[in-house]
Amino acid sequence: MSNVALRVEGLGKKYRIGTHQPYNRLSEAITGLGKSIISLPQKMINKSKPIPQNAASSENEFWALRDINFEVKEGDVVGIIGRNGAGKSTLLKILSRITEPTEGRFGVRGRISSLLEVGTGFHPELTGRENIYLSGSVLGMTRSEIKSHFDEIVDFSGVEKFLDTPVKRYSSGMQVRLGFAVAAHLKSEILIIDEVLAVGDIEFQRKCMGKMSDVAHGGRTILFVSHNMAAISRLCNKAILIEEGDMVLSDTTENAIKCYLNVNEEASSNELIWDKGGNYPGNDDVQITKFGISNTGMSSNQISIDFPVQFSINYRLNHSGMRLSSGIVLSNMNGEIVLTSANRHSASIAEDKYFNIPLETGDYKATCNIPANLLNANQYYAIARIYQDISNVIAETPPISFKVTDSGSMRKEFLGEWAGIIRPRLDWKTRVVC
C-alpha cells in the first residue's frame, strides 16, 4: 500500500489584479471541508478548472502559484520556506480547502487540521468551548471523541478562565493558543501550521514546537511554514522552497535552507520596505514598515568585520496606549541562533525611554548596534520583532541575509580556521608571576 499522505500535481493559483476575487474563509467552507477529505490513491481532488473566456487580459493577471508538484509521505515533517509573497500561504490555503486552485489537482489521505491565520476556523460569536466542539465536528469527530480530548486542549491553551467567553473578545495571542491546541490535539492525520506561530508569547512558541515534535513522532504528517530557519532545521526532515510562485526545490532541510539563504542573498538589498497598503508584518494595531541593516564597510550585503553593524526597525502604531518593545534574532547558516537582543532596560547599554511604556499613535524607529569584531566571518540572517508587554510577539519580519567578511585585521599572526560562532576582540594581558 502506498504511504503517500499528500500528492500535489501541477497546482496553480491565479488572481486578477484590481478585480473582486471571491475568497472563501474556513468558516464559509465548513460544509465542503468534510467532502474534500478523501483517500489516496482512489481519486484526486480539485481537478483543474477552465479559465472563463471573458477573463481580464493577461497584464491584469497575477499567478501566486504556478506548476507546483510534490509528494509528502506519511509521518514526514515538511518545512515550506520562501520570502514574503512567495506563495507559501496560498499553497496552504488551497491544501486546507479555504481557496480553490486555478489549475492542477491534489490528493490527501486522511483528515487535515490547520492553523493558518489568527481566528481562522473559529466563529467569533461562539465561545471557546463551542468552537472546540465545532472544530471537532468539522473533522468528523463524534461529541464523545471531542470530549475525550477536551481537557488536554484547554490545559495546553491556558484559556480555561475564558472558555465561555465569545472568541471575538479573545486577544490575538489567546486565539493563537486555542487554535493551535485544537489543531494539534484533535483527530487528524495531517497538521498544517502557517506563520501564525510567529505571533504570541515566546514560551508558548517553544511549547508549540515541543508539541509538534511529539505529533511528528506519533506518525502524523506536518506541513510547517516559518521564517525561523532554526525551527525549520530542528523540526523538519525535508523542506520545500518556493520563490515568486514557483517551486525551486524539494530536498533535505539542510539543502533547502542553504538554497533559500543564497537566493535571499542574491535577491535582497540591505533593507526590507513595506509600502502603504502592503502586506505589513504585524496586525491592525502595529505594523513594521521597514527593517534595515547598515555598516560603514558595507558593500551590497557584505559586511566588514572591522565596523559596527546597525539594525533599524521602523514601525507604525495605530492604537494608542500599547506597551511595546523591539528586538532582533540573528542566526547562522546552520539555523543556530547566534544572539537575540531587545531594547529592554536590563539588556541595553543605555536605557531606551520608549521601552514598555504606553505609546501614542505614530511612527517609531528603533536601532541596535552590534560592536565591531564580534561576529565571526560567516553567512547570517536576521529577523526583527515587535513585542507587546515584553514577551508577546505581535510582528515578525522575514529575514535579511548578509555575510560578514574577514578583513584580515585579526589574522596577522594566525591564518587558520577561526572556530566559534563569534570571535570577539577581548582584553588579554600576561604578567610574570614570582
C-alpha positions, 0 to 999 in steps of 0.5 A: 500500500502506498504511504503517500499522505499528500500528492500535489500535481501541477497546482496553480493559483491565479488572481486578477489584479484590481478585480473582486476575487471571491475568497472563501474563509474556513468558516464559509467552507465548513460544509465542503471541508468534510467532502474534500477529505478523501483517500489516496490513491482512489481519486484526486481532488480539485481537478483543474478548472477552465479559465472563463473566456471573458477573463481580464487580459493577461497584464491584469493577471497575477499567478501566486502559484504556478506548476507546483508538484510534490509528494509528502509521505506519511509521518514526514515533517515538511518545512515550506520556506520562501520570502514574503509573497512567495506563495507559501500561504496560498499553497496552504490555503488551497491544501486546507480547502479555504481557496480553490486552485486555478489549475492542477489537482491534489490528493490527501489521505486522511483528515487535515487540521490547520492553523493558518491565520489568527481566528481562522476556523473559529466563529467569533460569536461562539465561545471557546468551548463551542468552537472546540466542539465545532472544530471537532465536528468539522473533522468528523469527530463524534461529541464523545471523541471531542470530549475525550480530548477536551481537557488536554486542549484547554490545559495546553491553551491556558484559556480555561478562565475564558472558555465561555467567553465569545472568541471575538473578545479573545486577544490575538495571542489567546486565539493563537493558543486555542487554535493551535491546541485544537489543531494539534490535539484533535483527530487528524492525520495531517497538521498544517501550521502557517506563520501564525506561530510567529505571533504570541508569547515566546514560551508558548512558541517553544511549547508549540514546537515541543508539541509538534515534535511529539505529533511528528513522532506519533506518525502524523504528517506536518506541513510547517511554514516559518521564517525561523530557519532554526525551527525549520532545521530542528523540526523538519526532515525535508523542506520545500522552497518556493520563490515568486510562485514557483517551486525551486526545490524539494530536498533535505532541510539542510539543502533547502535552507542553504538554497533559500539563504543564497537566493535571499542573498542574491535577491535582497538589498540591505533593507526590507520596505513595506509600502502603504497598503502592503502586506505589513508584518504585524496586525491592525494595531502595529505594523513594521514598515521597514527593517534595515541593516547598515555598516560603514564597510558595507558593500551590497550585503557584505559586511566588514568585520572591522565596523559596527553593524546597525539594525533599524526597525521602523514601525507604525502604531495605530492604537494608542496606549500599547506597551511595546518593545523591539528586538532582533534574532540573528542566526547562522547558516546552520539555523543556530541562533547566534544572539537575540537582543531587545531594547529592554532596560536590563539588556541595553547599554543605555536605557531606551525611554520608549521601552514598555511604556504606553505609546501614542499613535505614530511612527517609531524607529528603533536601532541596535548596534552590534560592536565591531569584531564580534561576529565571526566571518560567516553567512547570517540572517536576521529577523526583527520583532515587535513585542507587546508587554515584553514577551508577546510577539505581535510582528515578525519580519522575514529575514535579511541575509548578509555575510560578514567578511574577514578583513584580515585585521585579526589574522596577522599572526594566525591564518587558520580556521577561526572556530566559534560562532563569534570571535570577539576582540577581548582584553588579554594581558600576561604578567610574570608571576614570582 
